[in-house]
Amino acid sequence: MLNEKTDIKSKTLSELEVFITEVLGEKKFRAKQIYEWMTGQQSSGYTMLEICYSIGIALGILIFFNHFGKKRFSVDPTPMEVEMRLYENDIQTTLIENYSRKGKEVNVDTTDIVSDHRT
């Protein structure tokens, strides 16, 4: 016997299956029977919550990454492009600092040593 009351009317079929099998210890087909008794219709496998969640995930990905295939929605850079620019700037800064300690000049675009700046 359960100590607390559980609202099974608000559960989807998959949540009801978990509740029936794990909490009550009944067989899985009982969940489908209870779902049909409560709603009066058979489950199509997809509830409104699952459909809205799937659409929301897809829209979130499109908005966050700012493109679909090769089509871009705006000129703003994607998070990956921002991180790549930061990485390139960090590499250039590190090269400049390392070569300035050695007393040499470096062209950060080609990473070739130009000459000693102390001569």
LINBELCOR-V723943 format. One record per residue. N is the residue number from 0. SS is DSSP state (H for helix, E for strand, C for the rest). Layout:
N & SS
N & SS
//
This chain:
0 & C
1 & C
2 & C
3 & C
4 & C
5 & C
6 & C
7 & C
8 & C
9 & C
10 & C
11 & C
12 & H
13 & H
14 & H
15 & H
16 & H
17 & H
18 & H
19 & H
20 & H
21 & H
22 & H
23 & C
24 & C
25 & C
26 & C
27 & H
28 & H
29 & H
30 & H
31 & H
32 & H
33 & H
34 & H
35 & H
36 & H
37 & H
38 & H
39 & C
40 & C
41 & C
42 & C
43 & C
44 & C
45 & C
46 & C
47 & H
48 & H
49 & H
50 & H
51 & H
52 & H
53 & H
54 & H
55 & H
56 & H
57 & H
58 & H
59 & H
60 & H
61 & H
62 & H
63 & H
64 & H
65 & C
66 & E
67 & E
68 & C
69 & C
70 & E
71 & E
72 & C
73 & C
74 & C
75 & C
76 & C
77 & C
78 & H
79 & H
80 & H
81 & H
82 & H
83 & H
84 & H
85 & H
86 & H
87 & H
88 & H
89 & H
90 & H
91 & H
92 & H
93 & H
94 & H
95 & H
96 & H
97 & H
98 & H
99 & H
100 & H
101 & H
102 & C
103 & E
104 & E
105 & E
106 & E
107 & C
108 & C
109 & C
110 & C
111 & E
112 & E
113 & E
114 & E
115 & E
116 & C
117 & C
118 & C
//
